[in-house]
Amino acid sequence: MTINCKGSIIDLSTPKVMGILNITPDSFYDGGKYKNNSDVLHQVENMLSEGATFIDIGAYSSRPGATHISEEEELQRILPVIDLLLKEFPEILISVDTFRSKIAKETIASGAAIINDISGGNMDVNMFATVAELQVPYIVMHMLRTPQNMQQDPTYKNVTTELIAFFAEKISTLRSLKLNDIIIDVGFGFGKTRVHNFELLQNLSLFKNLDVPILAGMSRKSMLYKTLGTTPQEALNATTSANTIALLNGASILRVHDVKEATEAITITNQLI
């Protein structure tokens, strides 16, 4: 299973790591952490040296109840960072975490390689046509409603079957638009209870029937630290445990804050194959 990123063919038969770079002031774990260009470059250099294949940049916080910002503010946050990273690391593969087609278009034009859409196309009717025109890998995530209200009593009859149906429909639409590289993300924590999250983790292998790569994003999330009664800062070991389960159940990409530990989890699980 491969994806084409700016002409580079990335083989996902060996799972890859996507390092998280949040340039928002209010993300749940690392919001406001990077105060200047030097901080950003240092963090990205660390993630690349530790084995990240992709760097996912988020300029819009999607934590539960996050503040909504304008397209202009999102662009003002993200475009300078893309320029900065491409100058320092010309071969870097940047994923942009956005649900807006305008942001997708402008960031890809600036040199980004992947669009990571938390809304799976539901928050911008032009997103599918835009990524199809751009012919870039597109991550379709499932989220119930919006970041502002997704955790208000999320309810499903059967979360696994409903999400499989959701992705089947999205993949069919994207294929009809001739988009080649589609990745799915069940959206741990996005409009799901803790029970829903662990059911999806347990059933992740069922999503392999959709025949597209699976991204797992559980890094330091509340499904882990609340289960342990701790904090995001104390959830690295739990993240590694969850990532290992995801890998054993077919995940092709781990989206994480801690690249070294995720890379090690991949190396260890690969010994079983």
N, C-alpha and C positions, 0 to 999 in steps of 0.2 A: 504494500500500500504506500503510495507516494503522493506528495503535493508539489506543485511548481511555485516557487517563491522567487519572483524576479529572474526567472531563467535557471535558478538552481533547483535541481530535483532533490527533495528531502525524502529519504526513505524512512517511513514510520513503522516498518516491520520491527525495528528496534525502537522502543519508546523514546521520546525526546522531552526535554524540559523547557518550559516557558517561564522565564523569570518575570516577576511583577514589578513594575515601576509606577507607583501612584504619585502623580504630581498634583494631587488635590490636598487642600488643607484639612479635610475631614473624613478621610478613609478610616475604616475601623481599626486597622493595625498600624499602618505607617503614614497616616495622614500628616502632612506638614513636616515630614522627616527630612526632606531634601531642600535646604534653604537656598542653595545657589548652584551654579553650573559645576563647580568642583565636587560638591556632594553627589550630584547626579552622575557625573563621569566616574567617580570612584565606585559608586554602587554598581553601575553597569559593567565596569571593568571587572569587578569581583564576580558578578553573575556569569559573565562570559568565560572567565578563567576557570570557574567552577563547573562549567559544562552546559550552560544554557544555549540552546539552539535558537530560541526566539526571545525577544524582550517585548513584553506587553505593556504599553503605556496607556494609563488611564487619566483623563483630565476631568472626568465627571464622576463624582463619588456615587456609587450605587449601593452603599450600605442601607439597611432599612431606615426609612425616614430621612434620607439624605436631602440636602438643600438642592433645589433645581437651579441650574444656571443656563444662561443663554448660549446659543451657538457661537456668538462672537467671543464670549469669555472662554469657551472650550477651545476654540481655535487659538486664541491669544496664549493660552497655557501650553498647548501641545506643539504647535508648529516650531517655535524656537528650540524645543527639546529634540525634535526630530532632526533639525538642521545640525544642532550641536553633536548629536550622536553619530550622524553620518559623516561629519567631518573628522571625528576622532576614530571611528570604527567603520570604515567604508563598506565592509562586507556584512555589517550587522543586518539581521532580519527583524524588522520592527513590526509588531502587531499593534493595531490601534483599537482600544476598547471604547467603542462608540456605538450608539443606536441611530445616529443621524447620517443621512446620505450625503449631505453637504460636507460634513467632517470627513467622511470616508473618501469622497472625491478629492478634497484638498490635501489630505494627508498622504494618499497614494501618489498624488502628483508631486508631493514633496519628498518621496522616496520610501515611504512605508511599504510593507509587503503583504500584510494580512489585515482583514477587518474582523474584529471580535465583537459581535452584536448581542448584548445581554437580552434584547427583546425578541430575537429571532425574526426580525422584520416587522414586528407588531406595532412599533412606536413610530415608524416612518414608512409610509406606503411606497416611497420611491427607493427604498434600500435594495430590494432584490434586483430591480432593473439596473441600479447603479453598480452593484458588485458584478453583475453579469456583463455589463459593458466594460468594466475595468478588468475583468478576467483575473481576479485575485482570489486566493483562498479565503473562504468565508466561514467563520465559526457561528453556528446557529445555536444560541442558548435558549433554554426554556425558562421563562419567568411568568409567574402569575401576576397580572395587572402591571403596576409600576413600582419603582423603588420606594416611592412615598407610601404606598398602601399594601405592598405585597405580603406583609406578615400579619395583616388583619384577618385572622381566622381562615387560613388557607385550607380548602376542602377538596377532596377528590373521592370518587367512588373506588378507583384503583389507580394509584399514582403511576405505576409502571406501565400499565396498558394505555393509559391516557397520554403519557409522554411518548410512547412508541408511535401512537396514532398521530400525535402532533408532529413528530419529526418526519414520519412517512409523507405527510402532506407537504411539509416545507421542502423536503428533498425533491419530491415530484415537481413542485412548482419551479424550483431552482434548476432542475434538469431540463424542464421545458424551455427555460431561458438560456440554455446551453452553458450553464456554469459548471466547470469541471471539478473544482476542488472544494468539497463541502466537508466540514468537520462539525460534529455535534457535541453539545455540552448540556447535561441534564439540569444544570443550574442548582447545585447544592446550596440551600439556604435562601433561594430566591422564590418566595411564595411556597415554602414547604415547612412543615413541622419537623422536629427532630426525628420522629418516627418515619415520616416520608423520606427524609434524607438517608437514613440507614437502610430503608427498604430499597431505595434506588441503588445504593452502593452494593447491597447484596445481589441485586438483579442486574447489575451493569452488563453482564455478559449477554443478556437477552438483546441488548441494543446493537450487538455485533451483527445481528441479522439484517440491519439496515445497510450494511456493506459500505460504511464510511468510517473514517477515524473518529475515535471518541476522546474528548478532552475531559479530564477530571480536575475540578478546582475546589479543593477543600481546605486549602492552606489556612491554618489558624482560625477557622470559622467556628461559630458558636455551637454548631452540632457537635464539635469536639470538646471545646473547653467548658461548655455548660454541662456536658455529660460527666466531665471530671470535676466540676465545681471549681474551675481555675479561671484563667484569663487568657486572652490571645497571646500575651507575652510568654506564657508557660505552655503553649500548645504545640511546640515543635515535635516532641516525641509522638503525640497523638496524630499529628499531621503525617509523619512518616508511616505510622501504623495504617492509617486510612489510605495513604497513597499505595502502600504495598498491596492492600486488598484490591484497590482499583486496578493496579497492574495485573494482578492474577486474574481479574475479571475482564481484561481486554482493553484497558485504557492505552492509548497511543501517545498522549501528551499529558504531562503533569504541569499545571499552572500553579506556581509556588512563589512564596517570598524567600524561601531558603533553598538555593539551588544545589549546594553541595550534598545535602542530605537526600534530596530527591534523586540526584544522579546516582548516589550510592544505593538507594532502594532499587533503581533500575538495574544496576550492575548485579546486585544480589539475586533479584528475581529472574534475571536472564540465565542464571546458572541452572535453573530448573528446566530449561527448555532443551 
